[in-house]
Every structure is written in structure tokens, then in C-alpha cells.
Amino acid sequence: MVFEAFDRERLRIEGALHDGVQQDLVGASVALQLALQALDTDPAAARALLEELEREVVQALERVRALPHDIYPPLELDAGPAARYPLELEAAVYLAGRALRPGATRLRIRESDGALRIEATGAFGEAALEEARGCIAAVGGQLAVSAGGDEVTASVSVSSSAR
């Protein structure tokens, strides 16, 4: 389950790079070439092309800046940046959080009593809950869903020697 989720995530990131940022840069390169060709013969056209190029570069920069948040979404992490866990645990928690994020009105990752916890509130579909459950189960945790399915808490124990 976790490997399939990683593969889907890898393909999604590849698509975002290829269909987004790479296309922006190819378009900017073509606009720059056209502007250079027009520079001697039609300075007004060259200027218009350069102004369009500037807008394209700004859009490309916005996509590049947004990409890290899409790859590793900014979850409310109470543990702080110094807290490090085994890679498989961080990956499972990340993928579970990503599965729950679309339906979440609140999503938080924190440490509590020797465990790394995901706490989410929102309206979650069964597919999102199953994906999160599979990710957490892959590292020995359990996903607890309260009555009504609008409160979700996942907990994974972390031993002090695993850090």
C-alpha cells in the first residue's frame, strides 16, 4: 500500500515538473528567441515579446515556489524541525496526511507520549480513510476513526532508539 502510494506520488510530482515548470521554461525560451530575432528589425515587437516573457517568467517562478508545498505540504507540525524519525515512519505519516488533507478542515502532526500522531478533523471519504489506514498500518500504527467519520486520529509509536 505505501509503495503504491509512493509511486503515485512520484508520478504526480513528475507530471507537475513536466507539465508545469518545464513547459513554462520552454515557452520562455521560445519567447526569448523570438524577441532576439525581432530586436534588430522590429524593436517594438521585440519589446512586446520581452514584456510577455517577463510575465511568463513570473508565472514560472510562482509555480516553482508552490512546488515544494505541493510535494511536502505545510502541515502543522508541533514536533519542530529538530524532531527526526525513521524515513519509513515520516513517509507513512506524510502519505496518510496527504490522503486526509483534501477533506480536512484541520490537520496537525504532533508528538505525544512517545508517539507521532496525526490529528485531522473534516469530512473524509472512505477511500481517503482507507489510504491513510494502509499507510499507518504499514509502519505498525492504527488509524482510529470516531463516530460519524468526521474526527480522525492516527498514532504511530516511536521508540527513543529509532530517532
Beta strands, then each sheet from edge to edge (+ up, - down):
strand 1: 76-77
strand 2: 104-112
strand 3: 115-122
strand 4: 142-145
strand 5: 151-157
sheet 1: 1+ 2+ 3- 5+ 4-
end
